[in-house]
Amino acid sequence: MNRALFLAPSAYPLGGVATWLDTLLPTLERSGWEVTLGLTAGKHHDAGRYLALHPWHRVTATANPSGSREGRVTALARTIADSRADLVVVVNVPDAIDAVHRLRLRGMPVRVVLTVHAIDEETIEETRRCGDVLDAVVCTNLLACELVARTGGLEPRRVRYAPYGVDVPPALPPDRFRGSPLRIVHAGRLEQRQKRVFDLPPILQAFDTLGVAWQLSIAGTGPDGAELERRLAAAGLRGRVELLGNVPRAAFVADVLSAADVLLLTPLWETGPIVAWEAMAAGVPVVCSRYIGSGREGSLVHGESGLLFDRGDAAAAAACLRALLQPSTRQRIRAGGFALVGGRYSIPLAGARWHRELRAIAALPLRELPPVSPTPAAGTLDRWLGTVNAERLRRAVARRFEHNGPGGEWPHTYSPVVDAGRFWSAAAALDQRGDSTGTAEAAAAAAPARG
C-alpha cells in the first residue's frame, strides 16, 4: 500500500482546493492508497473549522510554535517523518518542500510532489525555484503544464496533468428554467485580481438594456466583497442581488445550483473552474469569460459546452445571457456541458487519473539532491546565531513572530512577482497556440476524453 500525505492550508476552507480534496481523497483510498490530510494550524489557520466543513478521518495538524520560516520547516519535517509517507503531495505549503529536502538528505526515502492550482507568475516561478528538489509537479490545467515546462526547472516526464472531478449523475437533469426572471448565479471568491468580480455590475447594466428581467445570487466571500456590494448599490442593482456568503459545497449544489437558470463567471484565469463543471453536471448552462487557461484546456467551447465572451466585454456577456432564453440554444448548451463533464471531469475519471499519475511518480527513481541551503534570516537573532540556533532559542524561551494574516503565517509561495504584465501577455498568447514544449504525455492523456 502506498502512503500519501496531502499537505494543505486550512485558512480558506471553502475554496476550490478544499473541494478538490473532498472528492480526491476518498477516490484514492478506494484505489488502495492510505491517505492522510495534513493541515496547517495557527492563529489564522483554523484546522478545526476546516474539518467541520470538509471532514476526513485521517488528519494531522502542524502548528509553528515560533512563527518563523525555520519553525515552519522544522515542524513540517516532524509531521512528514511521523506520517511515514511514501509521497508528500504539497498544496500551497512550500515550506514542506524544504522539509522533504532535509529528510531525504537524512536518508528518508520520501518523494515530494507540488500540485499547481493557479496560473500566475508566483506559482509558476515556484516550480522553477524548487525544481531541483521536486520529484514532480502535477497541474490541473494543460496551460499550467506548458508554463511549468517552459521554466526549465524540471525535465518533461516530471511535469504531469490531472484534472478536477465532480459528481455527474447518470442522465442530464431536467431543465428547471421558468422563463422570467432569469435566475443567475455567480460563485467564487469575491476578489478582483483573479475573479474580476467588478465586471458583474456593468454586465447586469448591459443586460438591463436588453429588457430582460433577472435576479442574481452570489455565493462566496472575499476581500473585495464590500466594494462589489458598493458598486452594485451605486449602479442601482443591489435590490435584485442576493449575497449568500459562504455556502457549503453540498448545499450549493443541492440548493443554489438546483434553482439556477445560468452560472455567470468572469475570471481572468482558472485551472478549472470546479464550479463550472458542477454546474454542467447539474444541467445548468455556463456563461463565462474567455479566461486564461480555457484555450489550451479546450473544454469550454462557445456554442457547444458554454457561451463565452471576451474579458471585460459587458455587452457580449449580456448577449450570451439573452441567448439562453432560446430553447434550442439552451438545450444545446446544457447537453454539451453535461457530455463534457461526463466524458472528462467525472470523479471516477479524474480520480483514476490522479491515481495513475501518483503511482507513476512513486515509481520514479529517487533524485540526487543538492545540499540544503540555510533558511534566510528573519531578524537580528537569526543573523547573530544562525537560523537553526536562533530557532532553538525561540522555542526554549517561547518567543514567536506574530503575523497579521494567513499568508504571513503560512506563505503560499516564496517567489516574487517580477513582471506581471509580461507574464500575463505571454500566458494569454500561449493559451491560444498549439505548440508544446515537452508535456506531450499530459496532452495525449487528456485527448481521448475529449472525443
Helices and strands as residue ranges (DSSP letters): E 3-8, H 16-30, E 34-41, H 47-53, E 59-63, H 69-83, E 87-90, H 95-105, E 111-116, H 121-129, E 136-139, H 142-151, G 156-158, E 159-161, E 182-187, H 192-195, G 197-199, H 200-208, E 214-219, H 225-234, G 238-240, E 241-245, H 249-251, I 252-256, G 257-259, E 262-265, H 274-281, E 286-289, H 294-297, E 307-309, H 314-323, H 327-344, H 347-362, H 380-385, H 387-397, H 406-409, H 420-431, H 440-450
